[in-house]
Amino acid sequence: MGGPFWARKDEHAWSIPKGELEPGDDAFAAALREFEEEIGSPVPAEDFVPLGQVRAGKLLTVWAARGDLDADAARSTTFSMEWPPRSGRVQEFPEIDRALWAPLEQARRLLVKGQLPFLDRLRDHLAAHP
């Protein structure tokens, strides 16, 4: 994740690209939109596997897909926040600071704990559909 709270953190500090549903949004269309906003390119896939929902702060609905993405080329949108706190100074930060392809066990160490059930579901799907 991007921003000063996550700077120099790695273990359990990564997140699946996500965002807020806007009124009337279809969850899948919103997922595609949020991926593009946070990664800086459209989802490079056409066949998607629903991984269901998990409440991890927000209610997350996630899909997985095989695709070819240059993680080093990821460029996200930015957000503004007062930093340092109570300084009156507003700064811009990227929503994500980097993207990474990781083997499942490494991803388990990196992903925020609330999103780990999605890795289990992906693992189970891949075992059933090699």
LOPA-158903 format. One record per residue (C-alpha): residue in three letters; residue number from 1; x, y, z. Coordinates in Angstrom, 3 decimals. Layout:
BEGIN
+--------+-----+----------+----------+----------+
! residu ! num !     east !    north !       up !
+--------+-----+----------+----------+----------+
!    ALA ! NUM !        X !        Y !        Z !
...
+--------+-----+----------+----------+----------+
***
This chain:
BEGIN
+--------+-----+----------+----------+----------+
! residu ! num !     east !    north !       up !
+--------+-----+----------+----------+----------+
!    MET !   1 !    0.000 !    0.000 !    0.000 !
!    GLY !   2 !    1.124 !    3.525 !   -0.575 !
!    GLY !   3 !    1.383 !    6.477 !    1.732 !
!    PRO !   4 !    3.465 !    7.330 !    4.767 !
!    PHE !   5 !    1.815 !    4.836 !    7.156 !
!    TRP !   6 !    3.072 !    1.915 !    5.047 !
!    ALA !   7 !    6.505 !    3.274 !    4.151 !
!    ARG !   8 !    9.304 !    0.781 !    4.767 !
!    LYS !   9 !    6.841 !   -1.957 !    5.791 !
!    ASP !  10 !    6.661 !   -5.235 !    3.937 !
!    GLU !  11 !    5.345 !   -8.108 !    6.043 !
!    HIS !  12 !    1.514 !   -8.043 !    6.087 !
!    ALA !  13 !    1.585 !   -4.573 !    4.503 !
!    TRP !  14 !    0.549 !   -5.449 !    0.926 !
!    SER !  15 !   -2.989 !   -5.375 !   -0.395 !
!    ILE !  16 !   -5.057 !   -6.577 !   -3.304 !
!    PRO !  17 !   -6.046 !   -3.557 !   -5.470 !
!    LYS !  18 !   -9.389 !   -2.406 !   -4.069 !
!    GLY !  19 !  -11.686 !    0.553 !   -3.784 !
!    GLU !  20 !  -15.140 !    1.764 !   -2.908 !
!    LEU !  21 !  -18.304 !    0.796 !   -4.733 !
!    GLU !  22 !  -20.120 !    3.855 !   -5.971 !
!    PRO !  23 !  -23.947 !    3.932 !   -5.904 !
!    GLY !  24 !  -25.296 !    1.678 !   -8.643 !
!    ASP !  25 !  -21.885 !    0.054 !   -9.290 !
!    ASP !  26 !  -21.597 !   -3.532 !  -10.392 !
!    ALA !  27 !  -18.938 !   -5.136 !   -8.140 !
!    PHE !  28 !  -17.026 !   -6.688 !  -11.055 !
!    ALA !  29 !  -17.014 !   -3.457 !  -13.088 !
!    ALA !  30 !  -15.817 !   -1.585 !   -9.986 !
!    ALA !  31 !  -13.019 !   -4.142 !   -9.474 !
!    LEU !  32 !  -11.816 !   -3.604 !  -13.051 !
!    ARG !  33 !  -11.953 !    0.182 !  -12.609 !
!    GLU !  34 !  -10.110 !    0.118 !   -9.279 !
!    PHE !  35 !   -7.414 !   -2.200 !  -10.649 !
!    GLU !  36 !   -6.745 !    0.242 !  -13.485 !
!    GLU !  37 !   -6.697 !    3.233 !  -11.130 !
!    GLU !  38 !   -4.347 !    1.595 !   -8.644 !
!    ILE !  39 !   -2.041 !   -0.257 !  -11.057 !
!    GLY !  40 !   -2.127 !    2.183 !  -13.958 !
!    SER !  41 !   -3.206 !   -0.235 !  -16.681 !
!    PRO !  42 !   -6.304 !   -2.258 !  -17.538 !
!    VAL !  43 !   -6.566 !   -5.797 !  -16.177 !
!    PRO !  44 !   -4.517 !   -7.898 !  -18.640 !
!    ALA !  45 !   -6.921 !  -10.860 !  -18.592 !
!    GLU !  46 !  -10.283 !  -12.007 !  -19.886 !
!    ASP !  47 !  -11.176 !  -15.089 !  -17.847 !
!    PHE !  48 !  -11.889 !  -14.403 !  -14.181 !
!    VAL !  49 !  -12.415 !  -16.693 !  -11.203 !
!    PRO !  50 !  -14.587 !  -15.297 !   -8.420 !
!    LEU !  51 !  -12.907 !  -15.704 !   -5.022 !
!    GLY !  52 !  -15.938 !  -14.497 !   -3.094 !
!    GLN !  53 !  -16.165 !  -11.986 !   -0.288 !
!    VAL !  54 !  -14.256 !  -11.368 !    2.928 !
!    ARG !  55 !  -14.801 !   -8.657 !    5.494 !
!    ALA !  56 !  -11.382 !   -7.083 !    6.027 !
!    GLY !  57 !  -12.301 !   -3.650 !    7.319 !
!    LYS !  58 !  -14.385 !   -3.205 !    4.179 !
!    LEU !  59 !  -16.409 !   -5.978 !    2.567 !
!    LEU !  60 !  -14.097 !   -7.083 !   -0.271 !
!    THR !  61 !  -15.259 !   -8.979 !   -3.345 !
!    VAL !  62 !  -12.297 !  -10.380 !   -5.280 !
!    TRP !  63 !  -11.610 !  -12.109 !   -8.596 !
!    ALA !  64 !   -8.440 !  -13.802 !   -9.798 !
!    ALA !  65 !   -7.212 !  -14.109 !  -13.382 !
!    ARG !  66 !   -4.187 !  -15.262 !  -15.321 !
!    GLY !  67 !   -2.588 !  -12.372 !  -17.127 !
!    ASP !  68 !    0.644 !  -10.804 !  -18.258 !
!    LEU !  69 !    1.369 !   -7.665 !  -16.250 !
!    ASP !  70 !    4.666 !   -5.829 !  -15.985 !
!    ALA !  71 !    4.608 !   -5.214 !  -12.226 !
!    ASP !  72 !    7.590 !   -2.855 !  -12.506 !
!    ALA !  73 !    5.532 !   -0.559 !  -14.748 !
!    ALA !  74 !    2.697 !   -0.117 !  -12.196 !
!    ARG !  75 !    1.785 !    3.534 !  -11.660 !
!    SER !  76 !   -1.156 !    4.414 !   -9.457 !
!    THR !  77 !   -3.322 !    7.420 !   -8.877 !
!    THR !  78 !   -2.545 !    9.584 !   -5.861 !
!    PHE !  79 !   -4.393 !   10.785 !   -2.788 !
!    SER !  80 !   -3.929 !   13.848 !   -0.580 !
!    MET !  81 !   -3.543 !   13.837 !    3.168 !
!    GLU !  82 !   -2.164 !   16.028 !    5.910 !
!    TRP !  83 !    1.375 !   14.842 !    6.625 !
!    PRO !  84 !    2.946 !   14.950 !    9.126 !
!    PRO !  85 !   -0.208 !   14.746 !   11.270 !
!    ARG !  86 !   -1.451 !   18.090 !   12.651 !
!    SER !  87 !    1.157 !   19.951 !   10.578 !
!    GLY !  88 !   -1.337 !   21.708 !    8.320 !
!    ARG !  89 !    0.778 !   20.538 !    5.382 !
!    VAL !  90 !   -1.059 !   18.512 !    2.707 !
!    GLN !  91 !    0.978 !   16.125 !    0.565 !
!    GLU !  92 !    0.229 !   13.808 !   -2.355 !
!    PHE !  93 !    0.974 !   10.082 !   -2.084 !
!    PRO !  94 !    0.504 !    7.195 !   -4.528 !
!    GLU !  95 !   -2.289 !    4.745 !   -3.648 !
!    ILE !  96 !    0.272 !    1.977 !   -4.100 !
!    ASP !  97 !    4.030 !    2.332 !   -3.939 !
!    ARG !  98 !    4.829 !   -0.810 !   -5.975 !
!    ALA !  99 !    3.437 !   -4.015 !   -7.444 !
!    LEU ! 100 !    4.959 !   -7.476 !   -7.289 !
!    TRP ! 101 !    4.469 !  -11.008 !   -8.586 !
!    ALA ! 102 !    5.058 !  -13.358 !   -5.656 !
!    PRO ! 103 !    4.861 !  -17.118 !   -5.089 !
!    LEU ! 104 !    1.955 !  -18.136 !   -2.859 !
!    GLU ! 105 !    4.008 !  -18.567 !    0.332 !
!    GLN ! 106 !    5.727 !  -15.202 !   -0.094 !
!    ALA ! 107 !    2.346 !  -13.609 !   -0.815 !
!    ARG ! 108 !    1.051 !  -15.138 !    2.444 !
!    ARG ! 109 !    3.792 !  -13.250 !    4.351 !
!    LEU ! 110 !    3.204 !   -9.985 !    2.486 !
!    LEU ! 111 !   -0.578 !   -9.676 !    2.210 !
!    VAL ! 112 !   -2.485 !   -7.991 !    5.034 !
!    LYS ! 113 !   -3.899 !  -10.694 !    7.280 !
!    GLY ! 114 !   -7.552 !   -9.886 !    6.597 !
!    GLN ! 115 !   -7.077 !  -10.733 !    2.908 !
!    LEU ! 116 !   -5.343 !  -14.110 !    3.424 !
!    PRO ! 117 !   -8.562 !  -16.127 !    2.880 !
!    PHE ! 118 !   -8.401 !  -15.060 !   -0.773 !
!    LEU ! 119 !   -5.007 !  -16.772 !   -1.115 !
!    ASP ! 120 !   -6.473 !  -19.983 !    0.334 !
!    ARG ! 121 !   -9.349 !  -19.835 !   -2.144 !
!    LEU ! 122 !   -6.960 !  -19.190 !   -5.024 !
!    ARG ! 123 !   -4.741 !  -22.087 !   -3.930 !
!    ASP ! 124 !   -7.769 !  -24.407 !   -3.760 !
!    HIS ! 125 !   -8.969 !  -23.279 !   -7.193 !
!    LEU ! 126 !   -5.539 !  -23.813 !   -8.761 !
!    ALA ! 127 !   -5.287 !  -27.282 !   -7.210 !
!    ALA ! 128 !   -8.658 !  -28.229 !   -8.706 !
!    HIS ! 129 !   -7.974 !  -26.574 !  -12.099 !
!    PRO ! 130 !   -4.226 !  -26.890 !  -12.855 !
+--------+-----+----------+----------+----------+
***
